[in-house]
Amino acid sequence: MSFNPTDDHIAAVRAFNRFYTRKLGVLDQHLGKSPFSLSEARVLYELAQRDDLAAKEIGNELGLDPGYLSRIVQSFDEKGLITRRALPADRRQYQLSLTAKGRQAFAKLNLGSQNEVAAMLAQLSISDATRLTQAMATIEAVLEHRSHPAAFMLRSHRVGDMGWVISRQAAAYAADYNWDISYEALVAEICAQFIKNYDAAREHCWIAEVGGEPVGSIFLVKATDQIAKLRLLQVEKKARGLGVGRALVDQCIQGARERGYSKMTLWTQSILVAARGIYQSAGFKLVKSEPHHSFGQDLLGETWERDL
């Protein structure tokens, strides 16, 4: 059924747009305190997520005027942020990739934006922050014409989450694979080291929630300056089938790119079929298998890697 919006509806949406753009600081010529405009930041973001994007693809995805996009690309090229390569099928079109300087610029921009939003959310209570993000999911779902908002959301870790991760990991693997308490000790050690040595610029933990209840987790930790390690992917049985595992892995990969890593690695077991399927579909490749006896079981450990 068609809907004829009233003046009140229109005024409410416009008022919200004015409020939100002012709150995020995108009304001036630059995004926040960065040297980039909002459009430039969006182009940088797209290039940081995928390699060798055609300029036309970016323009179509972001709805940018070709002439305006061309000026952004020219500016990025002059600053050494990107490389351009003519497409073989159409020499008038270019594939764009971020240079090392470009990735550094994006990492700084992204961290600054993340810190600004974190500072804004830090002024809220947990319940208000949850209401806010759920309302945002509703806005996105309605405007994208989805029948329902996303069934789950991802958030950053907070006080109390490490205890939940340790408890649920230990209980889940004991129930599903009969792993003994030594696995709980390993998870506890990983979580303790993560908190003790936490480097927000290089590491992160994401918690998946459904209706405010934790249902999954994943960790991004530093292996070397160039290599990130994915650890402790776990999804509760009641949340399986919703795409939580894939969303967590995708977020971890994106987080590694944003933090300037060039490669990711992970260690898993051959019996964890669902997790292996997610890793494979996300671009990881099996590079090593080695039998071992751990957690009270004979297992086949696997190392998987992917370039970023």
N, C-alpha and C positions, 0 to 999 in steps of 0.2 A: 504494500500500500504506500502510495506517495505521501510525502509530508511537506506541508507548506510552512516553513519556519516563520515564527513571528518576529517582530522587531526585538522583543525581549530575548529570544533565543540568540539572535544574531549579536546583540549587544553583550550578552553574557560570554560568548565565545571570544569576541574581540577583546573584551576586558581581560579575560584569562590570558590571551596571547600577549597583551601589553604587560601584564604582571609577570608572566613567566620569562619573557625575553629580558625584562629589566632585572629579574632575580638572577638570571644566569649571566648577565653582563654581556649580551650580544648586540646591544643597540649601537655601540660605538663602532669604530672602524676595525677593532681587533677583538678576538675572542678572549675574554678574561684579560690576563696580563701578558698574553702572547703577542708575537709580531704578526700573527696570521688572522685574516678575516674568517668569519664563520664558513664561508664557501671554500676558502683555501684549506681550512682545517678538515672539512669534509672530504676534499680531494685527497689530502694526505692520508686520512683514515682509510679510504678505499684502497689506496696504493699499498698501505701497510698490511692489509689483510690478504691481498692476492698479488701474485707476481705477473708481470707482463700483461697488464690490462690495456686494452685499446682506449685511446682518449674518447672515442665515440661511445664506448660502453659506459665510461664514467659519466659523461654528459647525459646519456639516457637515464641512467640510474638515479642521478641527483637532480635531473630536470634543469640543468644549467644551459643557458644560451651558448651556442657554439663559439661565438666571438668572445664572450666573457671567459669561457673555459680556456680558449686559446691563449688569452692574456695571462691566466693563472699558470698554464703550462710553460709559457715563455719565461715568466718570472722564476718559476722553480728551476728551469734549465739554467738560467743565468746565475742563480745562486748555488748551483752544483748539487741540488737536492734530488734530481732525477736524471735518468738516461732515456734517450728516445731512439727507437729503432723502427724504421719504416716497415710496414706490413708487406710481405711478398705479394699478396693478392691485390693490394691497393697502395701504391707508393705515396698516396696523399694522406694515408692514415698512419698513425704511429702507435707502437706499443710502448708503454711507460713503465719504468721500474724505479724504485727508490735507490739512491746510492747509500753508502754507509753514512754519509753526512745527513742524507734525508731521513734515514731511520733514527739517527740520533735526535734530529729535530722533532720527529714525531714522538719519540719516547719522552722527550722533555715536555712537549705540548700535552701529551696524554696524561703524564704524571701530574702536571699542574692542574689540568681539568679534574682529574680524579681527586686531588687534594681539596680543590675548591668545593666540589660536591660533598665530599666527606665532611668538610667544615660546616657546610649548611645542614647536613643531616645530623651532625653531632649536637646541634642545638635542640633536637627533638627527642622525645622519649622513644623507646623501642616500639611501643604500640603505635605512636603517631608515624614513625618512619615506615612501619609495615602498612599502615593505612594509605600513606602517600604512594608507595610503590605499587600497591594493589590498585589504587585509583588510576595510576599511570598505565598499568596493564589493561585496565578497562577502557581507557581512552584509546589506546592503540588498537585494541580488539574491535571496538565499535567503528573507528574510522577506517580500519582495514577490512571491514565487513566480515569478520570472523564471528561465528555463531556464539562462541564463548571465549572469555578471557583465557590466557594461558593457565593450564592446570597447576603449574608449578612456577617458582621463581628462584633465581640464584642470588645469593647475597654473600658479602665478605664475612669471615669468621669474627666472632666476638667472644667475650668472657663466657666460659662454660662449654664452648663447642668442643674443645679437645677431649674433655671427659666423655662427651657423647660419642665422638668418633671412636675412642678407645673401646668403650663399652659395646657399641653396635658392631664394630669390626670383629671383635673377639667373639661375640655371641653368634653372629651370622656365619662366620667360617667354622665355628664349632658345630653348629646345627647342620650346615650344608655339606661340610667336607670332613668333619670329625677332627679338625685341627686342635691341638692341645694348647695349654695356657702359655706356652713359649711364644705363640703368635701374639697374644695379648701383650706380652712383655716387649716384643719388637715394636708393635704399634705405639705403645706407651713411650718407648725410647724415641721413636721418630717424632711424635708430637711434642715431647719435652724439648728436644733439640730445636724443633721448628720455633717454639715460643722463645727459648733462651737466645737463639741466634737470629731472630727474625729481622730480615732486611726488606722493608716495604718496597724499595726500589727494584728488588730482584726476585722476591718471593711472594706467594699469596696462597690463601686457602679459600675455597668457595663451598658454601653449604647450600644444598637445594632444599626448598621448603614447599609444602603443600598446606595451605590454610594455616600458616604460621608454625607448622610442625616440621622439624628436620627429617628429611627422607634420603639424603645422599651427601657425599662429600668428595672433594679431590684436592690435592696439594700440588703446587708448583714450587720446587725448591732448586737452589743453585747447585749444580754439579761442578762446573768450571765457569770462567767468565763468558764462555761462548756456548756452553751446553747446559740446558735446563733439564731437570728430572721431574717426570710426572709420577706421583705417588698416591697410594691409598684411595683409589677410586672405589666407591661403594655406593650401592643403591638399595634401599629397603625393598623387600618383596612387594609390599603393597603399592609401591610407586613404579614398579617395573611395567614397561609397555607404554609409558607416557613420554619416552624420549629423554628422560632425565640423564642417563648415562652418557648419551651422545652430546647433550647440551653441556655437561660438565667437562667432557674432553675437549669439545670445541672451544669452550671458554678458557681452558688451560692453555691450549695452543695459541689462542689469540693473546692471552696474557703474556706468554713467553715471547711472542713477536714484539709486543708493545714494550717489553723490558729489554729489548736489544739482543736476545739470544739468536744464534744461527742454527742451532740443532736441538732436538729433544730426544730423550731416551727414557725407557721405563723397563722395569723388571716385573714379570708376571709368571704365572704357572700354566702349563698346557691344559690343565683341567678346567680353567676358568674360561669356558667357551664363549659365553656372552661378552665378556670384557674383551677377549681377543678379537671378536668380530667388530666391536666398536673401534678398537685401535686400528685394525686393518682398513676399515672404511674411512677412517680419518687420515689415512696416508702413511701410517707407520709400517715398517717392514721388519720382519723377523731376521735378526743378524746372528744370533747365537742361541743354542740350546744346550743345557747341561743338567744331567741328573744329580739329585742331591736328596739327603734325608733331613727334613726340617719339619717342625711343628707336629712331630709324631708320625709323619707320613713319608713314603717314598714319592718324590715329586720330580717333574721335569721342568726346571726353571728356564725361562726364555727372556732374552734381551731384545727389545724392539727399539727402532730408531726412526726418525724422520727429520729431513731438513726443513728449515723455516724460510 
